[in-house]
Amino acid sequence: MIIEQEQKFKEVLSKIEGKINEQSFFNKFLELYPKVWKKHKATFSKFNRSKQFGQTIPLPKPEVSLRKEIRLWLQKQ
């Protein structure tokens, strides 16, 4: 989960030049918010390491979850 996601996504949208799609949005987000992205990936890794052996918890990879959030947000706009 990304803190203040709505505000960050609006900022990214204002900075994109040219065609707006999921890939360009994703790339610009990584460029503008590298610390947020690093924290998002670290949280995923920490959670993945904490689960007990043999248990599976369906948690999407950080790239997949961010792309899904971007896709849903862009559809609402």
ABEGO torsion letter per residue (X at the ends): XBBGAAAAAAAAAAABBEBBBAAAAAAAAAAABAAAAAAAAAAAAAAAAABBBGBBBBBBBAAAAAAAAAAAAAAAX
